[in-house]
Amino acid sequence: MAEIHRKDPRGSDKLSQNIQENFLNTVRKERALVTVFLMGGAKLTGKIKSFDKYSVLLDSNHSEQLIFKHAIASVVPARGSLGRSSAAPAPATVSSSSPGSAPSSGPASPPATAPED
């Protein structure tokens, strides 16, 4: 009979908690501006002042908001605010243009087709 390998739920939860804790701690230490999207669709912007197992304290417009983690859909740092100064250039993008052609500034659009008669 085949053996079934199961992950220890405590181990995988701890790994997830470490990812969350590392992210929140980094944006808190760097005082990065973040946008917090809530499950109900609301969008809050501010700096994370502190957090614990169940909640996040967001400093927004010189007032504090206590947000319960179960209500958070995602936390997004402001562009360029995490890990480098705001004066740093944006990272280069890789384009799929052929050598010698002009670089593309966005996703390629589908080729135009002539209407059939």
N, C-alpha and C positions, 0 to 999 in steps of 0.2 A: 504494500500500500504506500502511496506517495506521501511524503511528509509535507505538512503545510507550515510555511514560515510566516509567522506573524510578528509585526513590529510591536515593540513595547509602546503602548499608548503614552506612557509617561515620557519616554525618550523622544518621541516625535513631537509631543506637545511642548517639551522643553526646547527643542530645536526651533519650533515656530515662535515660541516666546522670546528666544534669544534674537531671532531676526527682527521681531517687532521692537524689542527693547533696544537693540543696537541702533536701529533706524531712528526711533524716537529720541534716544540719547544723543545721537549725532546732530539732529536738527535742533535740539535744545541747546547743546553746547555751542554750536556755531551761530545761535540766534537767527537761524534761517527763517525767512518768511514762508509759511505753509498755507495751503488751502485744504480745509477739512470738508469733505463731502459727506453729508449725513444720509442715512438710509431713506429718510423722507424726502430727499431732494434738496434740502437746504445746503448752502455753501457758506462756510465761515473762513475768514482769512485772519491770520495773526501769527504770533510766535509762541511756540510751546514753552511754557514756564516750568511745568513739571508734569509727571505722570506716575501712575501706580498700576496695580494689577487690573483695576476696574475703570479708571477714568483718566482723562487728559485735561490739564488746566491750560487754556489758551488765553494769551494776552492779546486782546484785540481792541484797538482804539483806546488804549489806556484803561481798559476795564477787563476783568477776568471772567472767563466763561468756563464752567465746569461741564465737560462733555463726557458722558458715559460711553465706554468703548463699544458696547453692544449696539449703539446708535450710529457708529462711524462706518461708512462704506469704504472710504479711502482717504489717505493723507498724501498730498502732493506738494513737494517743495517748489518754491518759485523758481523759474528758469534762471540758471546761473547762480543760485544762492547757496548751493551745497558743494562744498569741497574746493571752491576757488573764489577769487575775488570777482566783483561785478565788472572789473575792467578787463578780465581775461576774455579772449575770443571764444566764440562758440566752437565746439568740436567740429572737425571737418566731416562732411558726409561723403559716402562712397557712391559714385554714380556709375551707371552701366553704359555710359556713352562710349563709342568706339574711339580709338586713338586719333588725335587730330581734329576731332569734332568739338564743338563748344560744350562746356559743362552744362548739365541740366540743373535747374533750380528746384525741381520738385519731382513728383512721380510722373512717369511717362504717360502720355495720353495715347489712347488707341489710335492706330493709323486711320486716316480719313478714307472712306470708300465712296466711289462714284455710284450714283443711283443707277439701278438697272432699268433698261427700257422695256 
